[in-house]
Amino acid sequence: MKTFTLDELKNGKIFSVTFVKRNGQVSNMNAKLAVKKNSKKTESSSKGNFTVYSMNNQRYYTLNLGSVLRIKCNGVEYYLA
């Protein structure tokens, strides 16, 4: 089984992510990494956090890698939890 790294997503392609919000609710998002449009945030991978740009509502979000359940990119699904 292939090990997942965030480098897999830095190609600028849209990916799907399923994660658990702070309130415990499971949510889905279509997102991209490395979007510079209107960005006031920097990409951060400190403390397991990373910044994504939501294609659903054109906003930036910081996700914790520990809260991510699944990522699908280029037809490949990665299950992290």
PDB file with SEQRES, HELIX, SHEET and CRYST1 records, atoms N, CA, C and O in Angstrom:
SEQRES   1 A   81  MET LYS THR PHE THR LEU ASP GLU LEU LYS ASN GLY LYS          
SEQRES   2 A   81  ILE PHE SER VAL THR PHE VAL LYS ARG ASN GLY GLN VAL          
SEQRES   3 A   81  SER ASN MET ASN ALA LYS LEU ALA VAL LYS LYS ASN SER          
SEQRES   4 A   81  LYS LYS THR GLU SER SER SER LYS GLY ASN PHE THR VAL          
SEQRES   5 A   81  TYR SER MET ASN ASN GLN ARG TYR TYR THR LEU ASN LEU          
SEQRES   6 A   81  GLY SER VAL LEU ARG ILE LYS CYS ASN GLY VAL GLU TYR          
SEQRES   7 A   81  TYR LEU ALA                                                  
HELIX    1 AA1 LEU A    6  LEU A    9  5                                   4    
HELIX    2 AA2 SER A   46  GLY A   48  5                                   3    
HELIX    3 AA3 LEU A   65  SER A   67  5                                   3    
SHEET    1 AA1 6 ARG A  59  ASN A  64  0                                        
SHEET    2 AA1 6 ASN A  49  SER A  54 -1                                        
SHEET    3 AA1 6 VAL A  26  LYS A  32 -1                                        
SHEET    4 AA1 6 PHE A  15  VAL A  20 -1                                        
SHEET    5 AA1 6 VAL A  68  CYS A  73 -1                                        
SHEET    6 AA1 6 VAL A  76  TYR A  79 -1                                        
CRYST1    1.000    1.000    1.000  90.00  90.00  90.00 P 1           1          
ATOM      1  N   MET A   1       0.834  -1.185   0.000  1.00  0.00           N  
ATOM      2  CA  MET A   1       0.000   0.000   0.000  1.00  0.00           C  
ATOM      3  C   MET A   1       0.877   1.246   0.000  1.00  0.00           C  
ATOM      4  O   MET A   1       1.841   1.334   0.760  1.00  0.00           O  
ATOM      5  N   LYS A   2       0.545   2.194  -0.842  1.00  0.00           N  
ATOM      6  CA  LYS A   2       1.332   3.403  -0.995  1.00  0.00           C  
ATOM      7  C   LYS A   2       1.111   4.357   0.178  1.00  0.00           C  
ATOM      8  O   LYS A   2      -0.023   4.546   0.617  1.00  0.00           O  
ATOM      9  N   THR A   3       2.180   4.953   0.683  1.00  0.00           N  
ATOM     10  CA  THR A   3       2.092   5.916   1.760  1.00  0.00           C  
ATOM     11  C   THR A   3       1.712   7.272   1.190  1.00  0.00           C  
ATOM     12  O   THR A   3       2.260   7.697   0.174  1.00  0.00           O  
ATOM     13  N   PHE A   4       0.779   7.949   1.839  1.00  0.00           N  
ATOM     14  CA  PHE A   4       0.301   9.256   1.384  1.00  0.00           C  
ATOM     15  C   PHE A   4       1.167  10.373   1.938  1.00  0.00           C  
ATOM     16  O   PHE A   4       1.536  10.355   3.113  1.00  0.00           O  
ATOM     17  N   THR A   5       1.493  11.346   1.095  1.00  0.00           N  
ATOM     18  CA  THR A   5       2.137  12.581   1.523  1.00  0.00           C  
ATOM     19  C   THR A   5       1.423  13.746   0.848  1.00  0.00           C  
ATOM     20  O   THR A   5       0.808  13.573  -0.203  1.00  0.00           O  
ATOM     21  N   LEU A   6       1.502  14.922   1.444  1.00  0.00           N  
ATOM     22  CA  LEU A   6       0.870  16.102   0.852  1.00  0.00           C  
ATOM     23  C   LEU A   6       1.487  16.465  -0.493  1.00  0.00           C  
ATOM     24  O   LEU A   6       0.857  17.162  -1.288  1.00  0.00           O  
ATOM     25  N   ASP A   7       2.698  16.010  -0.760  1.00  0.00           N  
ATOM     26  CA  ASP A   7       3.342  16.279  -2.046  1.00  0.00           C  
ATOM     27  C   ASP A   7       2.529  15.717  -3.202  1.00  0.00           C  
ATOM     28  O   ASP A   7       2.616  16.216  -4.324  1.00  0.00           O  
ATOM     29  N   GLU A   8       1.741  14.684  -2.938  1.00  0.00           N  
ATOM     30  CA  GLU A   8       0.887  14.081  -3.964  1.00  0.00           C  
ATOM     31  C   GLU A   8      -0.127  15.095  -4.498  1.00  0.00           C  
ATOM     32  O   GLU A   8      -0.581  14.972  -5.636  1.00  0.00           O  
ATOM     33  N   LEU A   9      -0.484  16.096  -3.688  1.00  0.00           N  
ATOM     34  CA  LEU A   9      -1.536  17.037  -4.039  1.00  0.00           C  
ATOM     35  C   LEU A   9      -1.013  18.372  -4.558  1.00  0.00           C  
ATOM     36  O   LEU A   9      -1.807  19.222  -4.963  1.00  0.00           O  
ATOM     37  N   LYS A  10       0.279  18.573  -4.557  1.00  0.00           N  
ATOM     38  CA  LYS A  10       0.848  19.862  -4.944  1.00  0.00           C  
ATOM     39  C   LYS A  10       0.950  20.049  -6.446  1.00  0.00           C  
ATOM     40  O   LYS A  10       1.603  20.983  -6.912  1.00  0.00           O  
ATOM     41  N   ASN A  11       0.312  19.174  -7.208  1.00  0.00           N  
ATOM     42  CA  ASN A  11       0.347  19.292  -8.667  1.00  0.00           C  
ATOM     43  C   ASN A  11      -0.699  20.265  -9.182  1.00  0.00           C  
ATOM     44  O   ASN A  11      -0.795  20.474 -10.391  1.00  0.00           O  
ATOM     45  N   GLY A  12      -1.492  20.870  -8.290  1.00  0.00           N  
ATOM     46  CA  GLY A  12      -2.491  21.845  -8.686  1.00  0.00           C  
ATOM     47  C   GLY A  12      -3.817  21.251  -9.106  1.00  0.00           C  
ATOM     48  O   GLY A  12      -4.719  21.986  -9.508  1.00  0.00           O  
ATOM     49  N   LYS A  13      -3.957  19.943  -9.022  1.00  0.00           N  
ATOM     50  CA  LYS A  13      -5.215  19.302  -9.400  1.00  0.00           C  
ATOM     51  C   LYS A  13      -6.217  19.370  -8.251  1.00  0.00           C  
ATOM     52  O   LYS A  13      -5.850  19.431  -7.077  1.00  0.00           O  
ATOM     53  N   ILE A  14      -7.478  19.358  -8.625  1.00  0.00           N  
ATOM     54  CA  ILE A  14      -8.553  19.351  -7.639  1.00  0.00           C  
ATOM     55  C   ILE A  14      -8.650  17.956  -7.027  1.00  0.00           C  
ATOM     56  O   ILE A  14      -8.550  16.952  -7.732  1.00  0.00           O  
ATOM     57  N   PHE A  15      -8.845  17.902  -5.719  1.00  0.00           N  
ATOM     58  CA  PHE A  15      -9.009  16.628  -5.040  1.00  0.00           C  
ATOM     59  C   PHE A  15     -10.208  16.713  -4.109  1.00  0.00           C  
ATOM     60  O   PHE A  15     -10.646  17.803  -3.740  1.00  0.00           O  
ATOM     61  N   SER A  16     -10.727  15.568  -3.737  1.00  0.00           N  
ATOM     62  CA  SER A  16     -11.838  15.464  -2.816  1.00  0.00           C  
ATOM     63  C   SER A  16     -11.288  15.043  -1.460  1.00  0.00           C  
ATOM     64  O   SER A  16     -10.438  14.157  -1.373  1.00  0.00           O  
ATOM     65  N   VAL A  17     -11.779  15.682  -0.407  1.00  0.00           N  
ATOM     66  CA  VAL A  17     -11.317  15.350   0.932  1.00  0.00           C  
ATOM     67  C   VAL A  17     -12.522  15.170   1.848  1.00  0.00           C  
ATOM     68  O   VAL A  17     -13.447  15.983   1.832  1.00  0.00           O  
ATOM     69  N   THR A  18     -12.511  14.116   2.637  1.00  0.00           N  
ATOM     70  CA  THR A  18     -13.523  13.857   3.658  1.00  0.00           C  
ATOM     71  C   THR A  18     -12.823  13.992   5.002  1.00  0.00           C  
ATOM     72  O   THR A  18     -11.786  13.370   5.231  1.00  0.00           O  
ATOM     73  N   PHE A  19     -13.391  14.807   5.895  1.00  0.00           N  
ATOM     74  CA  PHE A  19     -12.733  15.087   7.164  1.00  0.00           C  
ATOM     75  C   PHE A  19     -13.764  15.267   8.261  1.00  0.00           C  
ATOM     76  O   PHE A  19     -14.955  15.417   7.992  1.00  0.00           O  
ATOM     77  N   VAL A  20     -13.296  15.250   9.496  1.00  0.00           N  
ATOM     78  CA  VAL A  20     -14.155  15.452  10.666  1.00  0.00           C  
ATOM     79  C   VAL A  20     -13.937  16.878  11.159  1.00  0.00           C  
ATOM     80  O   VAL A  20     -12.813  17.279  11.459  1.00  0.00           O  
ATOM     81  N   LYS A  21     -15.041  17.644  11.238  1.00  0.00           N  
ATOM     82  CA  LYS A  21     -14.969  19.009  11.752  1.00  0.00           C  
ATOM     83  C   LYS A  21     -14.746  18.986  13.264  1.00  0.00           C  
ATOM     84  O   LYS A  21     -14.875  17.943  13.905  1.00  0.00           O  
ATOM     85  N   ARG A  22     -14.411  20.142  13.820  1.00  0.00           N  
ATOM     86  CA  ARG A  22     -14.198  20.244  15.269  1.00  0.00           C  
ATOM     87  C   ARG A  22     -15.434  19.837  16.070  1.00  0.00           C  
ATOM     88  O   ARG A  22     -15.316  19.333  17.187  1.00  0.00           O  
ATOM     89  N   ASN A  23     -16.632  20.058  15.492  1.00  0.00           N  
ATOM     90  CA  ASN A  23     -17.872  19.714  16.204  1.00  0.00           C  
ATOM     91  C   ASN A  23     -18.234  18.237  16.054  1.00  0.00           C  
ATOM     92  O   ASN A  23     -19.268  17.801  16.559  1.00  0.00           O  
ATOM     93  N   GLY A  24     -17.388  17.462  15.360  1.00  0.00           N  
ATOM     94  CA  GLY A  24     -17.602  16.031  15.206  1.00  0.00           C  
ATOM     95  C   GLY A  24     -18.336  15.635  13.937  1.00  0.00           C  
ATOM     96  O   GLY A  24     -18.462  14.447  13.643  1.00  0.00           O  
ATOM     97  N   GLN A  25     -18.820  16.609  13.184  1.00  0.00           N  
ATOM     98  CA  GLN A  25     -19.548  16.348  11.950  1.00  0.00           C  
ATOM     99  C   GLN A  25     -18.577  15.971  10.828  1.00  0.00           C  
ATOM    100  O   GLN A  25     -17.522  16.587  10.681  1.00  0.00           O  
ATOM    101  N   VAL A  26     -18.943  14.948  10.034  1.00  0.00           N  
ATOM    102  CA  VAL A  26     -18.136  14.540   8.887  1.00  0.00           C  
ATOM    103  C   VAL A  26     -18.531  15.401   7.695  1.00  0.00           C  
ATOM    104  O   VAL A  26     -19.718  15.579   7.422  1.00  0.00           O  
ATOM    105  N   SER A  27     -17.545  15.936   6.985  1.00  0.00           N  
ATOM    106  CA  SER A  27     -17.804  16.844   5.878  1.00  0.00           C  
ATOM    107  C   SER A  27     -16.947  16.473   4.671  1.00  0.00           C  
ATOM    108  O   SER A  27     -15.904  15.834   4.808  1.00  0.00           O  
ATOM    109  N   ASN A  28     -17.401  16.881   3.492  1.00  0.00           N  
ATOM    110  CA  ASN A  28     -16.667  16.659   2.244  1.00  0.00           C  
ATOM    111  C   ASN A  28     -16.367  18.003   1.593  1.00  0.00           C  
ATOM    112  O   ASN A  28     -17.114  18.967   1.762  1.00  0.00           O  
ATOM    113  N   MET A  29     -15.275  18.057   0.854  1.00  0.00           N  
ATOM    114  CA  MET A  29     -14.892  19.283   0.179  1.00  0.00           C  
ATOM    115  C   MET A  29     -14.090  18.941  -1.066  1.00  0.00           C  
ATOM    116  O   MET A  29     -13.288  18.008  -1.052  1.00  0.00           O  
ATOM    117  N   ASN A  30     -14.301  19.687  -2.138  1.00  0.00           N  
ATOM    118  CA  ASN A  30     -13.421  19.636  -3.296  1.00  0.00           C  
ATOM    119  C   ASN A  30     -12.449  20.783  -3.123  1.00  0.00           C  
ATOM    120  O   ASN A  30     -12.866  21.922  -2.915  1.00  0.00           O  
ATOM    121  N   ALA A  31     -11.168  20.502  -3.205  1.00  0.00           N  
ATOM    122  CA  ALA A  31     -10.171  21.506  -2.851  1.00  0.00           C  
ATOM    123  C   ALA A  31      -8.936  21.415  -3.731  1.00  0.00           C  
ATOM    124  O   ALA A  31      -8.765  20.479  -4.513  1.00  0.00           O  
ATOM    125  N   LYS A  32      -8.076  22.424  -3.577  1.00  0.00           N  
ATOM    126  CA  LYS A  32      -6.773  22.471  -4.225  1.00  0.00           C  
ATOM    127  C   LYS A  32      -5.756  22.975  -3.217  1.00  0.00           C  
ATOM    128  O   LYS A  32      -6.101  23.690  -2.275  1.00  0.00           O  
ATOM    129  N   LEU A  33      -4.520  22.603  -3.417  1.00  0.00           N  
ATOM    130  CA  LEU A  33      -3.402  23.193  -2.683  1.00  0.00           C  
ATOM    131  C   LEU A  33      -2.731  24.211  -3.586  1.00  0.00           C  
ATOM    132  O   LEU A  33      -2.948  24.208  -4.797  1.00  0.00           O  
ATOM    133  N   ALA A  34      -1.933  25.066  -3.017  1.00  0.00           N  
ATOM    134  CA  ALA A  34      -1.077  25.993  -3.756  1.00  0.00           C  
ATOM    135  C   ALA A  34      -1.855  26.989  -4.609  1.00  0.00           C  
ATOM    136  O   ALA A  34      -1.393  27.357  -5.688  1.00  0.00           O  
ATOM    137  N   VAL A  35      -3.025  27.435  -4.152  1.00  0.00           N  
ATOM    138  CA  VAL A  35      -3.767  28.485  -4.844  1.00  0.00           C  
ATOM    139  C   VAL A  35      -3.297  29.822  -4.283  1.00  0.00           C  
ATOM    140  O   VAL A  35      -3.261  30.007  -3.066  1.00  0.00           O  
ATOM    141  N   LYS A  36      -2.942  30.744  -5.154  1.00  0.00           N  
ATOM    142  CA  LYS A  36      -2.412  32.041  -4.710  1.00  0.00           C  
ATOM    143  C   LYS A  36      -3.438  33.161  -4.778  1.00  0.00           C  
ATOM    144  O   LYS A  36      -3.196  34.238  -4.233  1.00  0.00           O  
ATOM    145  N   LYS A  37      -4.589  32.940  -5.436  1.00  0.00           N  
ATOM    146  CA  LYS A  37      -5.608  33.961  -5.620  1.00  0.00           C  
ATOM    147  C   LYS A  37      -6.138  34.460  -4.275  1.00  0.00           C  
ATOM    148  O   LYS A  37      -6.625  33.674  -3.462  1.00  0.00           O  
ATOM    149  N   ASN A  38      -6.039  35.769  -4.049  1.00  0.00           N  
ATOM    150  CA  ASN A  38      -6.543  36.410  -2.828  1.00  0.00           C  
ATOM    151  C   ASN A  38      -6.025  35.762  -1.554  1.00  0.00           C  
ATOM    152  O   ASN A  38      -6.694  35.797  -0.521  1.00  0.00           O  
ATOM    153  N   SER A  39      -4.868  35.185  -1.620  1.00  0.00           N  
ATOM    154  CA  SER A  39      -4.338  34.458  -0.468  1.00  0.00           C  
ATOM    155  C   SER A  39      -3.635  35.389   0.504  1.00  0.00           C  
ATOM    156  O   SER A  39      -2.679  36.076   0.144  1.00  0.00           O  
ATOM    157  N   LYS A  40      -4.115  35.404   1.727  1.00  0.00           N  
ATOM    158  CA  LYS A  40      -3.439  36.115   2.799  1.00  0.00           C  
ATOM    159  C   LYS A  40      -2.750  35.125   3.724  1.00  0.00           C  
ATOM    160  O   LYS A  40      -1.964  35.499   4.594  1.00  0.00           O  
ATOM    161  N   LYS A  41      -3.068  33.841   3.509  1.00  0.00           N  
ATOM    162  CA  LYS A  41      -2.483  32.773   4.313  1.00  0.00           C  
ATOM    163  C   LYS A  41      -1.308  32.176   3.561  1.00  0.00           C  
ATOM    164  O   LYS A  41      -1.220  32.271   2.336  1.00  0.00           O  
ATOM    165  N   THR A  42      -0.428  31.574   4.296  1.00  0.00           N  
ATOM    166  CA  THR A  42       0.665  30.844   3.674  1.00  0.00           C  
ATOM    167  C   THR A  42       0.400  29.365   3.851  1.00  0.00           C  
ATOM    168  O   THR A  42      -0.295  28.956   4.781  1.00  0.00           O  
ATOM    169  N   GLU A  43       0.951  28.571   2.964  1.00  0.00           N  
ATOM    170  CA  GLU A  43       0.806  27.126   3.120  1.00  0.00           C  
ATOM    171  C   GLU A  43       1.534  26.708   4.378  1.00  0.00           C  
ATOM    172  O   GLU A  43       2.691  27.071   4.594  1.00  0.00           O  
ATOM    173  N   SER A  44       0.860  25.958   5.186  1.00  0.00           N  
ATOM    174  CA  SER A  44       1.436  25.539   6.454  1.00  0.00           C  
ATOM    175  C   SER A  44       1.248  24.055   6.634  1.00  0.00           C  
ATOM    176  O   SER A  44       0.149  23.529   6.454  1.00  0.00           O  
ATOM    177  N   SER A  45       2.300  23.393   6.982  1.00  0.00           N  
ATOM    178  CA  SER A  45       2.172  21.989   7.325  1.00  0.00           C  
ATOM    179  C   SER A  45       2.667  21.777   8.759  1.00  0.00           C  
ATOM    180  O   SER A  45       2.948  20.651   9.170  1.00  0.00           O  
ATOM    181  N   SER A  46       2.771  22.882   9.516  1.00  0.00           N  
ATOM    182  CA  SER A  46       3.204  22.768  10.892  1.00  0.00           C  
ATOM    183  C   SER A  46       2.100  22.164  11.745  1.00  0.00           C  
ATOM    184  O   SER A  46       0.917  22.413  11.512  1.00  0.00           O  
ATOM    185  N   LYS A  47       2.483  21.389  12.712  1.00  0.00           N  
ATOM    186  CA  LYS A  47       1.566  20.735  13.638  1.00  0.00           C  
ATOM    187  C   LYS A  47       0.515  19.900  12.916  1.00  0.00           C  
ATOM    188  O   LYS A  47      -0.588  19.722  13.433  1.00  0.00           O  
ATOM    189  N   GLY A  48       0.833  19.392  11.745  1.00  0.00           N  
ATOM    190  CA  GLY A  48      -0.094  18.549  11.014  1.00  0.00           C  
ATOM    191  C   GLY A  48      -1.189  19.302  10.288  1.00  0.00           C  
ATOM    192  O   GLY A  48      -2.114  18.681   9.766  1.00  0.00           O  
ATOM    193  N   ASN A  49      -1.111  20.639  10.240  1.00  0.00           N  
ATOM    194  CA  ASN A  49      -2.109  21.451   9.554  1.00  0.00           C  
ATOM    195  C   ASN A  49      -1.658  21.771   8.133  1.00  0.00           C  
ATOM    196  O   ASN A  49      -0.465  21.887   7.852  1.00  0.00           O  
ATOM    197  N   PHE A  50      -2.644  21.912   7.241  1.00  0.00           N  
ATOM    198  CA  PHE A  50      -2.345  22.358   5.894  1.00  0.00           C  
ATOM    199  C   PHE A  50      -3.504  23.196   5.384  1.00  0.00           C  
ATOM    200  O   PHE A  50      -4.657  22.962   5.746  1.00  0.00           O  
ATOM    201  N   THR A  51      -3.194  24.177   4.538  1.00  0.00           N  
ATOM    202  CA  THR A  51      -4.183  25.102   4.017  1.00  0.00           C  
ATOM    203  C   THR A  51      -4.646  24.638   2.649  1.00  0.00           C  
ATOM    204  O   THR A  51      -3.833  24.309   1.785  1.00  0.00           O  
ATOM    205  N   VAL A  52      -5.970  24.614   2.457  1.00  0.00           N  
ATOM    206  CA  VAL A  52      -6.555  24.231   1.177  1.00  0.00           C  
ATOM    207  C   VAL A  52      -7.484  25.345   0.713  1.00  0.00           C  
ATOM    208  O   VAL A  52      -7.976  26.137   1.517  1.00  0.00           O  
ATOM    209  N   TYR A  53      -7.714  25.393  -0.585  1.00  0.00           N  
ATOM    210  CA  TYR A  53      -8.666  26.313  -1.179  1.00  0.00           C  
ATOM    211  C   TYR A  53      -9.885  25.510  -1.581  1.00  0.00           C  
ATOM    212  O   TYR A  53      -9.788  24.612  -2.418  1.00  0.00           O  
ATOM    213  N   SER A  54     -11.036  25.823  -0.995  1.00  0.00           N  
ATOM    214  CA  SER A  54     -12.272  25.100  -1.277  1.00  0.00           C  
ATOM    215  C   SER A  54     -12.834  25.551  -2.617  1.00  0.00           C  
ATOM    216  O   SER A  54     -13.073  26.740  -2.831  1.00  0.00           O  
ATOM    217  N   MET A  55     -13.042  24.600  -3.513  1.00  0.00           N  
ATOM    218  CA  MET A  55     -13.644  24.898  -4.803  1.00  0.00           C  
ATOM    219  C   MET A  55     -15.159  25.071  -4.646  1.00  0.00           C  
ATOM    220  O   MET A  55     -15.805  25.636  -5.527  1.00  0.00           O  
ATOM    221  N   ASN A  56     -15.727  24.596  -3.546  1.00  0.00           N  
ATOM    222  CA  ASN A  56     -17.168  24.676  -3.302  1.00  0.00           C  
ATOM    223  C   ASN A  56     -17.615  26.114  -3.043  1.00  0.00           C  
ATOM    224  O   ASN A  56     -18.625  26.561  -3.586  1.00  0.00           O  
ATOM    225  N   ASN A  57     -16.858  26.840  -2.209  1.00  0.00           N  
ATOM    226  CA  ASN A  57     -17.264  28.205  -1.868  1.00  0.00           C  
ATOM    227  C   ASN A  57     -16.136  29.232  -1.974  1.00  0.00           C  
ATOM    228  O   ASN A  57     -16.255  30.326  -1.422  1.00  0.00           O  
ATOM    229  N   GLN A  58     -15.062  28.910  -2.660  1.00  0.00           N  
ATOM    230  CA  GLN A  58     -13.940  29.817  -2.927  1.00  0.00           C  
ATOM    231  C   GLN A  58     -13.400  30.493  -1.661  1.00  0.00           C  
ATOM    232  O   GLN A  58     -13.236  31.713  -1.614  1.00  0.00           O  
ATOM    233  N   ARG A  59     -13.130  29.678  -0.642  1.00  0.00           N  
ATOM    234  CA  ARG A  59     -12.536  30.147   0.607  1.00  0.00           C  
ATOM    235  C   ARG A  59     -11.371  29.254   0.985  1.00  0.00           C  
ATOM    236  O   ARG A  59     -11.275  28.111   0.538  1.00  0.00           O  
ATOM    237  N   TYR A  60     -10.490  29.790   1.811  1.00  0.00           N  
ATOM    238  CA  TYR A  60      -9.370  29.027   2.328  1.00  0.00           C  
ATOM    239  C   TYR A  60      -9.759  28.395   3.662  1.00  0.00           C  
ATOM    240  O   TYR A  60     -10.462  29.001   4.471  1.00  0.00           O  
ATOM    241  N   TYR A  61      -9.289  27.168   3.875  1.00  0.00           N  
ATOM    242  CA  TYR A  61      -9.512  26.456   5.125  1.00  0.00           C  
ATOM    243  C   TYR A  61      -8.212  25.817   5.565  1.00  0.00           C  
ATOM    244  O   TYR A  61      -7.386  25.421   4.742  1.00  0.00           O  
ATOM    245  N   THR A  62      -8.042  25.723   6.863  1.00  0.00           N  
ATOM    246  CA  THR A  62      -6.915  24.987   7.419  1.00  0.00           C  
ATOM    247  C   THR A  62      -7.454  23.677   7.955  1.00  0.00           C  
ATOM    248  O   THR A  62      -8.329  23.657   8.821  1.00  0.00           O  
ATOM    249  N   LEU A  63      -6.926  22.588   7.433  1.00  0.00           N  
ATOM    250  CA  LEU A  63      -7.335  21.258   7.876  1.00  0.00           C  
ATOM    251  C   LEU A  63      -6.204  20.627   8.663  1.00  0.00           C  
ATOM    252  O   LEU A  63      -5.028  20.869   8.393  1.00  0.00           O  
ATOM    253  N   ASN A  64      -6.573  19.823   9.633  1.00  0.00           N  
ATOM    254  CA  ASN A  64      -5.592  19.047  10.371  1.00  0.00           C  
ATOM    255  C   ASN A  64      -5.538  17.668   9.733  1.00  0.00           C  
ATOM    256  O   ASN A  64      -6.570  17.019   9.568  1.00  0.00           O  
ATOM    257  N   LEU A  65      -4.358  17.223   9.379  1.00  0.00           N  
ATOM    258  CA  LEU A  65      -4.201  15.933   8.726  1.00  0.00           C  
ATOM    259  C   LEU A  65      -4.780  14.800   9.576  1.00  0.00           C  
ATOM    260  O   LEU A  65      -5.235  13.791   9.038  1.00  0.00           O  
ATOM    261  N   GLY A  66      -4.766  14.962  10.887  1.00  0.00           N  
ATOM    262  CA  GLY A  66      -5.331  13.957  11.786  1.00  0.00           C  
ATOM    263  C   GLY A  66      -6.838  13.832  11.699  1.00  0.00           C  
ATOM    264  O   GLY A  66      -7.398  12.811  12.097  1.00  0.00           O  
ATOM    265  N   SER A  67      -7.508  14.862  11.183  1.00  0.00           N  
ATOM    266  CA  SER A  67      -8.967  14.830  11.064  1.00  0.00           C  
ATOM    267  C   SER A  67      -9.418  14.332   9.692  1.00  0.00           C  
ATOM    268  O   SER A  67     -10.613  14.142   9.466  1.00  0.00           O  
ATOM    269  N   VAL A  68      -8.478  14.119   8.781  1.00  0.00           N  
ATOM    270  CA  VAL A  68      -8.812  13.687   7.421  1.00  0.00           C  
ATOM    271  C   VAL A  68      -9.059  12.178   7.407  1.00  0.00           C  
ATOM    272  O   VAL A  68      -8.242  11.394   7.889  1.00  0.00           O  
ATOM    273  N   LEU A  69     -10.201  11.793   6.846  1.00  0.00           N  
ATOM    274  CA  LEU A  69     -10.543  10.377   6.741  1.00  0.00           C  
ATOM    275  C   LEU A  69     -10.152   9.799   5.382  1.00  0.00           C  
ATOM    276  O   LEU A  69      -9.654   8.677   5.292  1.00  0.00           O  
ATOM    277  N   ARG A  70     -10.389  10.594   4.310  1.00  0.00           N  
ATOM    278  CA  ARG A  70     -10.157  10.094   2.957  1.00  0.00           C  
ATOM    279  C   ARG A  70      -9.802  11.250   2.032  1.00  0.00           C  
ATOM    280  O   ARG A  70     -10.342  12.349   2.153  1.00  0.00           O  
ATOM    281  N   ILE A  71      -8.893  10.987   1.113  1.00  0.00           N  
ATOM    282  CA  ILE A  71      -8.559  11.923   0.044  1.00  0.00           C  
ATOM    283  C   ILE A  71      -8.599  11.152  -1.259  1.00  0.00           C  
ATOM    284  O   ILE A  71      -8.068  10.045  -1.352  1.00  0.00           O  
ATOM    285  N   LYS A  72      -9.227  11.737  -2.261  1.00  0.00           N  
ATOM    286  CA  LYS A  72      -9.261  11.115  -3.589  1.00  0.00           C  
ATOM    287  C   LYS A  72      -8.666  12.103  -4.580  1.00  0.00           C  
ATOM    288  O   LYS A  72      -9.144  13.229  -4.712  1.00  0.00           O  
ATOM    289  N   CYS A  73      -7.624  11.673  -5.274  1.00  0.00           N  
ATOM    290  CA  CYS A  73      -6.934  12.518  -6.242  1.00  0.00           C  
ATOM    291  C   CYS A  73      -6.504  11.666  -7.416  1.00  0.00           C  
ATOM    292  O   CYS A  73      -5.922  10.597  -7.232  1.00  0.00           O  
ATOM    293  N   ASN A  74      -6.788  12.134  -8.627  1.00  0.00           N  
ATOM    294  CA  ASN A  74      -6.416  11.421  -9.846  1.00  0.00           C  
ATOM    295  C   ASN A  74      -6.949   9.987  -9.856  1.00  0.00           C  
ATOM    296  O   ASN A  74      -6.286   9.076 -10.353  1.00  0.00           O  
ATOM    297  N   GLY A  75      -8.151   9.790  -9.304  1.00  0.00           N  
ATOM    298  CA  GLY A  75      -8.776   8.471  -9.295  1.00  0.00           C  
ATOM    299  C   GLY A  75      -8.249   7.519  -8.241  1.00  0.00           C  
ATOM    300  O   GLY A  75      -8.695   6.374  -8.161  1.00  0.00           O  
ATOM    301  N   VAL A  76      -7.304   7.975  -7.431  1.00  0.00           N  
ATOM    302  CA  VAL A  76      -6.726   7.137  -6.372  1.00  0.00           C  
ATOM    303  C   VAL A  76      -7.269   7.606  -5.034  1.00  0.00           C  
ATOM    304  O   VAL A  76      -7.218   8.795  -4.722  1.00  0.00           O  
ATOM    305  N   GLU A  77      -7.793   6.668  -4.235  1.00  0.00           N  
ATOM    306  CA  GLU A  77      -8.312   7.002  -2.918  1.00  0.00           C  
ATOM    307  C   GLU A  77      -7.296   6.624  -1.847  1.00  0.00           C  
ATOM    308  O   GLU A  77      -6.716   5.538  -1.860  1.00  0.00           O  
ATOM    309  N   TYR A  78      -7.104   7.552  -0.926  1.00  0.00           N  
ATOM    310  CA  TYR A  78      -6.219   7.333   0.208  1.00  0.00           C  
ATOM    311  C   TYR A  78      -7.071   7.401   1.469  1.00  0.00           C  
ATOM    312  O   TYR A  78      -7.756   8.398   1.699  1.00  0.00           O  
ATOM    313  N   TYR A  79      -7.038   6.372   2.272  1.00  0.00           N  
ATOM    314  CA  TYR A  79      -7.759   6.351   3.542  1.00  0.00           C  
ATOM    315  C   TYR A  79      -6.745   6.572   4.651  1.00  0.00           C  
ATOM    316  O   TYR A  79      -5.798   5.800   4.800  1.00  0.00           O  
ATOM    317  N   LEU A  80      -6.948   7.634   5.431  1.00  0.00           N  
ATOM    318  CA  LEU A  80      -5.969   8.013   6.423  1.00  0.00           C  
ATOM    319  C   LEU A  80      -6.358   7.639   7.842  1.00  0.00           C  
ATOM    320  O   LEU A  80      -5.509   7.624   8.733  1.00  0.00           O  
ATOM    321  N   ALA A  81      -7.628   7.337   8.063  1.00  0.00           N  
ATOM    322  CA  ALA A  81      -8.049   6.995   9.434  1.00  0.00           C  
ATOM    323  C   ALA A  81      -8.452   5.545   9.527  1.00  0.00           C  
ATOM    324  O   ALA A  81      -8.834   5.078  10.600  1.00  0.00           O  
TER     325      ALA A  81                                                      
END                                                                             
